[in-house]
Every structure is written in structure tokens, then in C-alpha cells.
Amino acid sequence: MKIPYFMLSLVALWISNLSADYYEDIFALTLILSIGLIHGTNDLQIISVLNKKGVLRMSATQSIIVYILSIFAILLIFYQFQNWALFFFLLISAFHFGEQHFSLLFDRKGIIRLLLFVIYGLEVFLLLFFFNATESLQVISDIVGYQITYQTLEFGLLINTGLMCISFLYFGLYTKELRINILFEFLVLGFLSLIFFTATLLWSFAIYFVIWHSVPSIIHQLKTMYNDLSKGSLLKYLKNGSLYWALALSTFLILVFVFNIDVVNYKSYLVYFLAGITFPHVLVMATLFKDS
């Protein structure tokens, strides 16, 4: 049931109505760098679990090396190919969001399944950008070096929404391979649109990323690693991920203070940081969902 996510989102929406935009963004950074970051801190333990199950075709040491190298690889891609790196990051993140939302509800395997994940994740991103167009287009421009027009954004949202509607109707209603309530899924997207329309770009992203993505992901990981959702398993999860979380957070904060980066006003730097930690996490979670 997603009712708790609605309630938490309403609380976040209430906060946005009481706070100035700057403080919304501070709240957003706090959530992203705490709960949002924590949900990816147990990747190495998940790798260990998958290795014990024989899911991965490499040793634990090889898996960890690949994981670390992938972080540097994505940062290198961003540095060398800024024009394309953002769109690559959006596609990977869109896939990850859609996978988290639908993977355990979709009976079909193969590339069509992957495309639906991307389409849904892109819908979330495009709605987020559309309802915060001025700010989002500026962030995109800061990263890629040229301006994307509002009309391009509007056209992209229209096309993607059409593809998503067709996918929902075909897989959810015609073939029934996607076990969802279509009206409820549109209600969720409508509710997210209201949030995106009301809150700032960063606060909107934090609400979705933390409440609708990170929390469900943590629940799934707890079930996989500890087979329960008790307080004890959560504390064990936090303890096991604390070193990675502290390392990632301290690295981010050091870079911010050393280079005097204003993350609130220059959100492109936050995108670089999230890109570096997202790609390896996506690989791990994709393997976990495949095993599930």
C-alpha cells in the first residue's frame, strides 16, 4: 500500500507552503544526503549476498573492483562528454526509478520490460522539469552548455506521456502482464505533478527521490538481506552502510567547502555527485531485481 507515501508527501507539501524557497532547498539537500544517500550505502553487502547465492559470475573481490571502477568511469564520462553525459544519466536514473516501481509487478522479461521502466522514469523527470521549467532548463544549460527550449520540454513530455499511456493500456489492461491498477498509477502521477507544481525543483526531486524511491528501495533491500522489516534489521542496515555513507557524504562536503560551491544555486554540481554514485547502484539493484 502506498498510503504512507501519500501522507509523507502531504507533510512535505505542507512544509513547502510554510518555508521560503531557499529553506526548501536546504531541507531537500538534507533529505537527499541522508535517507536518499543511505538507500545506496549497502550495495557492497548486497553484492556479497548475491555472490553467496551464485547470482554473480565473478568473485566478491572482482565485484567490488568493478563497482569502484564504475564510479570513476561515470565521473570521467561526465568530465569528457558533458553534452551527452546528462542525458545518459537521466536515462539510467529513469530506468532505475521505473525498475523500482514496477519490476516486481511485471511478468514479462526482455527489452520491452526495460523500455517501460525507462518510459515511466522519464515521465517522472519530465513532469518534474515541466512544472519547474525555468529552474530546470537553467540547470540543464549549466551542464550541457546550451539552452533547451520550453517547447522541446513540452513536446518531450507529450510524446512520453503518450507512450506511457499506450504501455499501461497494453500491458496492464490487454495482456495483464503488468499487475497494476491503471487509474491508481495515474492518480500517483497526478499527485506528484501537484507536488512538482507547488514545490521548488530541488524540494520536488527530494520528495520523489526519498519518499517514493529510496524508502521502498530500503524496504526491498531489508527483505532481501534480512528477510524481515524489524527495527533490528533496520539498525543493522544503517550500521552496515554507515562507513560508505560517511565516506560519500564527507567527500561531497569536502568538495563543496574546498571549492566554495553554492549547491543550492548551482545544482549542476549535485547532479555530478549523484551521477557518480547512481550508476554502480543501478547495476547492483538491477541484478537484485533479476534475482527477485
C-alpha angles and dihedrals in degrees: 000000000000097000093107089055090054091049094048090047091052089053089051089048090051090052090052090055091053099044137069116246093255093056091046088059092048089052089048094052090048092054094043093049093045116034094011093052094040093059089069098041097091096058092113091052090049088051088053091050092048091048091053089051090050092240094128119064095215137064123270090253092050090048092053092047091051089048094053094043091052090059092056091042094057091046089051090050090052091049096047102033107030093155092063103023095079093054091046089051091049092051093049092046092045090053090049093050092048092045092053090048100045112013097098091043099052119086097187122089129203138054096318088063091051092049091055090053090053093046093052094046091048089051090059092047094045093049088049092050094042095054091044095037101148095050097038094049089052092052091049090049091050090055105038097033099235137074123262111207125235089237090058090051092047092048092048091052091049094051094044093048089053091051091048093050091050091048093049093048094046101043098027101040109017105036095016089214089130108065100210141120100243095202090051092051090053089047089055091050090047090051091049089050089056090052093047091049093050104039133056121267094259095042090047091052092046092052092053097037096048105031103031100032115019098043094050089045092053090049091052092048092050090053091049099045102033105015092230144066099226126140088250094057091048092052090048089050091052092045094050092049097041097093094051091044093050091047094049094044095046091049090053094046093047091053091047094051098037094050094033093235118183098212094180093059098030103046093167088084090058088052090055091051094047091047091056094055098033103063098058090042090054091053092051095046092046088056090046093052090047089055091046 
